[in-house]
């Protein structure tokens, strides 16, 4: 086989059925071979960043390794944001890029970039393939590294001469031998026993869970423990769907836009058991004041995360599913104590609230609530990044794992639409709804054509407040309402120091998302008022193909609860009236 045929054979042996990409000069031999092969579906995206996000959405919704294929130079550099997005959220993808011929590397040849150097800090591992003899081993190792331990992106850069070169005695490796890479699966028994004893002695225990629960498939093990012990739990943005939102012991999402009960429970617990979470600054707030009275236990498959941000008294390195399963065998049942009853009452007495009858326009929270009400039970929700992302985290009814996909660590605008494409392709028959802001939607809006041409039935919801809403919210609250370059309708005639909607604002749609949708072969719908929201959603969700549903919402609605930057997470601003509790 030549190098191109080896890559294709490797992809099939690793269970790949679909991949996303964009061709170019040095990868023509690989695309030529792909076109002559009927075993792999290749989706032609309109931008390489979108191809990586699509592979990412494919992986998040299935747990399988997503694959993107791009050319050298700008094709490679356009993948950087997608790779970094996957790295910070621990998503298994393999990005295959073309490279100039081996004898041109280092000569500044046409479209040559140092892909291994560029991606060194933003991927789990990377490879530059030196020869066709090394290609089978590298492909095997790339997929193994991406999916094992703490999942993550792997970059494989292949010089074009390797695609042409022939390997006479080709065989794909059955095993991987990486002496320096041995992820720990089973946790230390003594540490698990110590944690079990500490839980039994604790009066105010709390589980703090993250995306590592989903990565390990440990949802059942977590619920078995919390229901046996009546220990309440909170879940980060990346872990939403670990348990149904209405689970009686679930306190909500913690952090900057976290629920009152979740934040106060973290600050008042005497034992905080973190599982597959990394103590991100958006969760901890002022870390010097975080969980001041708690013994901290941390279960994580990545030893580098334990003790990185907070001092950990009980570290347990291992796979969450295995560790929780073992831990459960050591725990005795506990009845709900005063602590458990108190924190649950906090959730009941501090509900999310907003002004449904806001005279300034449709409340975006209302749109999200109606989406949750009308969507089918097995729907997959994918968000972009901004206010709509937080509204979705707070107001959607999260029912199952791998059904709420969002860019957490990197906060990547433009993620929503292409990631939804990947999820829809990976889950035929399940509704996939992309919830986007009008800013982020425009960053990869070209992928509407990809959806139309490939019959990918993504239902795209555009929450249009005509602003970069989250930045505007910060400018309103902390920068004297100086709306600097956040209005998406700004013209040279606008006041130099805009402080909100006024008579100068042009009353036009720029862009007109309905027309853009139709120009790309996609059905377009718009709700300009609250009384049209349900009708538009019903029509759009019932349509068999891709749809764009635009909702004009209140321009200056803010996300609450909110913890201002630098504050402790129990210093919460609650509700649209701005009261602090």
N, C-alpha and C positions, 0 to 999 in steps of 0.2 A: 504494500500500500504506500501511496505517497502521503505527505503530511496532511493534506486536506482530508483525505479519506480516513486517516487515523483520528483526526479531530471529530469527524462525524461518527465514527464507530465508538469513540470514547463517550460522546454525549449520549448515544443510545444505551450503552452499557451502564451509564450512571442514571438511567431512568428519565432522561429528558425527552419530552415529546414536543415542546414548543419553546421557541426562543425569539428574542426581539433584537432588531439591529438595523444597521445602515451601511451600505457598501462603499467602497472606495478602492483606489488603485491597487494597494498592496494586498488586499483581501479578495480580489477578484477570483483567484484560483479556488478559494474556499467557497465563495458564493456560487461559483460555477459548479462545484461538486454538490452543493446543497440543492441546486436547481435540478440536478439529475437524480436526486434521492427523494423517495416518496415517504420516508419514515419520520421526517421532522417537519413541523410547521414553523415557518419563519415569518414573523410579522414585520413588515417594513414600516418603521416609525418615521416621523417627519423630523426628528431631532434625536441626537444620541443621548442627551440627558433624559429625554422621555423614555428611551429604550431601557435605560437602567432602572428608572422608576417603575416601569412596567414589569421588569424582571423582579423587582423588589415587591410589588403588589402580588405577583404570582407566588413568591416565596412566603410572604406574610400570611396569605390566606390558606396556604396548604402545608407549610412546614417543609416543603421540598426546596431544592436549590433552584433559584431562578438564573437564567443565562441571558447575557447580552453580548452582541457581536458587533464590533466597530472597526473602522480603518485607523490608519496611523495619523499622527499630527493632530489637527483640530478634532478629528473623530475621537481620538483618545482623550484629549483634554476636555472635551464636552462631557465626558463621563464622570469627571471628578466630583461634582456635586452629588450625583446619584450614589457614587461609592461611599462618600463621606456620610450621606444620609443613612445608608445601610450599616455602616460601621458603628455609629453612635447608638443605633437601635438594635444591634446584634442580629442582623438579617443575613441568611446564607444566600449569597449570589456569587456567580463566577462571571467576570467580565473579560472576554477574550478580545484583544486588540491586535491589529496588524502592526508590523514594524518594518523599517527599511531593511535591505539585505544585510546580512551579518558583516560583510566586508565594507559596508558604508556607515556602520554604527560609529558615531564619534566624529563624523566628517561634516555634520550639519547638512546632511542630505535633504532632498525635498520631502517635506512633511515628516521630518525626524524629530521626535521629542523623547526625553528620557522618562518613559512611562514608569519604570520601576522606581526611579528617584522621586517622581511626582507623587506617586501613590503610597510611598513607604509609611507615612504617618496616618493614612486614612483608610487602610485596609488591614485585614487580619494577617495576610501574607501576600507576597507577590513573586512572580517568576518572569524571567526573560529566558526563553527557550533557545539554547545555544545550537542545537542540532536536532535532526529528525530522530536520532537514536534516543534522545532524552525526552521526546515528546510524550510517549505513552505514560512513562512514570510521572511526569509533571501533571498531566491531565488527571491521573488517578489521585495524586496528592492534593491537587487543587480542590476537588470535590470533597475529599475526606476532611481537609482542614476547614472548608466552608461550613460543613454540616455538623461536625463533632465539637464536643466541649461547649464553649461559648460560641454560638454561630457567628459568622461574619463574612464580609466580602473578600474575595480573592481575585487578584489581577493576574492574567496570563498574557504576556506580550510575546507575539510570535513573528520573527522576521519572515519576510515573504519567500526567501529561498527555502525555508523549512517546509512551506506548503508544497513546493515542487519536488523536494527531495524524496527519494524512494527508500523505504526500509524493507529489505528482502524478507527477513524472518520476523515479521510483526506478530506480537502477541500482547494482549492487554493484561496488565498485572492483576493478579487476584487479591493481593494484599498490599498494605502500605507499611513501610518501615521508616519511621521518623524518630530516631533516638532522642531528639530534643523536644519532642511534642508528645506528651502522654497525659491527656486530660484525666482528672480524677473523677471517677463516677460514684464510687461508694464513699460516703462520709466516714470520718474517723469514729468508730463506735464509742470511744470514751467521751468525745465531745458531744455526740448525740445524747448519750446517757446524762451528761452534765446538763444539757439543755432541758431534757425531760424533767430532771429534778428541780431545776430553777423554775420551770413552768408550774409545777405542782405547788411550789412555795410562794408563787407570786400572787398578789392581791389584785393588781391592775395590769394584767398582760394585754398585749395588742399585737396582732400580726400586721406587718407592713409588706405588701406583696407587689411585685412588678412584672415586667415582661418575661422574666426568667421562668415564671410559672407556665406561661404559654409555650415558651421555647421547649421546655421539658415535658409538656403535656401532663402537668401535675395538678390540674384543676380538681380532679376527683379526690386526690390525696389531701389537698388543702381543705376542701369542704368536709371531708371525713374527720379531720382533726378539729376544726372550729366547731362543728356540730356536736362532737363528742365532749369537748371541753367548755363549750359556750364562751369561747374567746372571740371578741369582735375583731374585725379586720378592715383595713383600708387598702385601696388598690390605686396604683399610679396610672397616669394617662396611658402608658404602654400596656398595662395589665387589664384595662377595662374589658369586661366580658369573662374574666376569670370565674365570676359567679353572677347570677342574674342581679340586676340593679335592685330588685325588691327583696333580696335575701334578707331575713330579719337581723342577721349579725353584720351585714355590710354597712359601713358608715359613710362610704362615698370615696371620692378622690381627694387626696390631701394636697397641700401646697399653695402656690400663689393664687390660684383660682379654685382652691379646694373647698369642700363643704365645712361648715362650722364644726360639726361633730367630729369629722376626721382630723382636723387640725388640733382641736382642743384635746382629743384623745391622745394624739402623739405627744403633746406637751405635758400631759398629766399621768401617763402610764408609768408603771415602775419596771416593766419589762417590755422592750420593743424587739420583736422577732422579725427581722427583715429576711425575705425570701425572694431571690432573683430581682432585687432592686439595688440601686447604686447610690442612694443618698444624694441625688442631684440637687443643685442649689435651688431649683424651682420648687422642690419639695421641702427642703429644710429651712429655707429663709436664712435668717442670721444664724449661722451654724454654731456660734459661740453660745447661743441661748436655746439650742435645739434639744428637745427631750431631756431637760435638765436633771430629772430624778430617775431616769431609766437605766437599767442594765441593758446593754445592747448586744443582741445575738444576731449573727449574720450568716445565712446559708447562701452560698453562691458557688457556681461551678468554676468561676474565674477567681483564683486566689489574689490576683492583683487588685480586685475591687474591695476586698475585705481590709478594713482599716485605712482605706485611701482617704476618705473624707471625714470619718468619725472614728473615735476610739471604740474598739469592739472587744468586749469581755469574753464572749463565747463565739469564736469563729468555727464554722463548719464548712469545709470545702467539699463540694460534691454536687451531683445532679439532684435537682429539687425533688423530682419524683421519687427517687430512691431514698433520699434523706427523710422526706416527710413520711414516706411509707414506714420506714424503720422507726421514726420518732413516734408514730401513732401506736405502735405495739408496746411502747414503754409508758404511755400516758393512761391515767385513770380518768373515767368520766367525771366531769365537774358540773354542778348545777350553776345556773345563772346567778351570780352574786350581785351585790349592790353596785359595783363598778359597771358590770355589763348592763344592768338595767338603766343606770344613769346615762351612759353614753348613747344608748339607743333612744332614750328620751330626748337627748340633745338633737338628734336627727329629726325627731318628730316635731319638736318645738321650734326648729329653725329651718323651715322649708325654703327651697329656692323660690324667689319671688321676682316679679317684674310687672310693669304697668301694661296690661293687655289693651287698655283703652287709650294708649298714648296718642294724643292728637297730632303728633308730629309724623305719624306714619305707622306702618305695620311693624310690630315687634318681631325681631328676628327669632327670639325664643319661641314665639308662637308658631313660626314656620317649622322650626325643628321639632316641636312637640307634635305637630300634625304629620310630619314625615314619619315619626316614630309610631304614631297611631295607625297610619294607613299602610305602612310597609308590611310585607309578609314576614312571618316569624323567622324565616331563614335568611333574611336579607343581610347583605354585607354592606356596611357603611364605610366609606373612605372619605377622609377630609383633606383639605388643603391646610394652610396654616394662617392663623389670625383669630379674630373674634369668633367667627363661625365655628372654628375648631373647638374653642372652649365652650361655646353654647352647645355644640354637639356632644362633647364629653359630659356636660352637666344634665342636658335635657333629653337625650336619647335614652330609651330603655334598652340597656345592654343585656343581651340574653344568653350569649354563648361565646366561647373563645374564637379567635381568628375571624371575628366579624366586625371589628372596629379597627380600621387601619389608618394610621396617622404618623406623620413625621414628628417624633418627640424630641430627641436629643439635638438635632441640627435645626429643626424648625424651618423646613424647606418649602417656601412658596413655589407653586408649580408642580407639587407632588401629586395632588389629588386626582386629576383626570387621567394621566398615564398609569398611575398605580391602580386605579379602578379598572382600566383596560386589562391589566395583567390579572387582576382578581377575577374579572368576568370570564377571561379566557380559561382560567384554571378551574372555574366552578360553573360549568354550563348548567343552565336551569335555575341557578340561584339569582335572585335580583341583586344587582350591584348599584348602589346609589353613591355618587360622588358629590359631596357637599363642599362648595368652594366659595370664596369671596370673589368679588369682581376684580380685585387686584391679582391674586394668585392664579385665577382662571385664565387670565390673559398670557401668563408666562409659558404655558404649553397648550394654548388654545388650538394650535395647528393639528393636534392629535384628534380633533373631531373628524377630520378626513380619514384618518386611520380607522376610527370606529365605524364610519359609514361604509368604507370599502371592504372591510373585513367582517361586517355584520356583528360587531361587538356591541351588545345592547346596554351600554352604560346609561344610566339615568343621571344626568348632570344637573345639580341644583346650584344656581348662582344666587347667593345672598348679596344683593347689590345695595350697598349704602353709599356708593360713590366716593368712598374714602379708603385709604389704607387704615382700616378701623382700629387695629390694636395700637399702632403708632399714634394715631389721632387721640385715642383714649389717654395715653401717657402724656401727650402734649396738653390735653385739656386739664388733667389732674395735677401735673407737676411742672409744666412749662408755660403757665399763664395763658393757656389756650392759644398759643401761637402755632397755628396749623401750617407748619412749614413743609411744603411739597408733599402733602398727603391727600389733597383733594384731586381725584382723578378726572375732574372736569375743569381744572385750573387753566386759565387762558392768560395772555399778557394783559388783558383788561382788568383782571381781578386785583383787589387791594393787595399791596405788598405784605401786609400782616393780616392774613385771613383769620377770623375768629369764628367761622361757622357759616352755615347756609344763609344767604342774604339775597337781595334783589339783583346782585351782579352775577349770580350763578347762571350759566347758560342752561336753558331748559331743553336739552337735547340728550339723546342716547349716544354716548361715545365710549365704546362701540355699541351698536345696536346688536345685542347678543342673539336676538331672534333672527335677524338677517344673517349674522355670521353663521349661525347654526344651519340655516337653510342653504346658504352658499356652499356649505360643506356636505350637503346631502343629509342633514340631520333635522328632525322635527324640532321646531322652536315654539315655546309658549312663554307667556308673561302674565304675572299677576301684579297689577299696580296698586291694589288695595287689599285689605285684610279679607274682605268678603269673597275675594276670588281665589284665595290660597288653596282651599280644599278642592275646588273644581279643577284647578290647574294640576294639582298633585294627582288627583284621580285619573285625569286624562293622560298625564305623562307616564305614570307608573303602569298604566294598562297598555301603553303602546309597545308593540313587540320589538321595535328597534331602538337605536340610540336616540336620546331626547335631551334637549337643553330646556330647563325650566327656570326662568328668571323671576326673582321676587324683589320688588322694590321695597326696601325697609327703611325704618327710621335712621336718619343719617348720623345721629349722635347718641345712639344707644350704647351703653357701656356694659362690660362683663363684670358681674358681681356673683359671688363674693370675690374680694381682691385683697391681697396682702401687698402693700407697697414694698418696693425693692429695699433690701437692707433691714427690714423689720422681722421680728419673730413671727412665726406662722399663726400665733393666736391673736395677733393685732390685725383683726379682720375688718374691712369695710364691707358692710352687708347691705344689699338691696340698692335700688336706684335712688333712694332718698339719701344714700351716703352715710347712714348711721354706722357707728363703729361698735363692735361687741367683743 
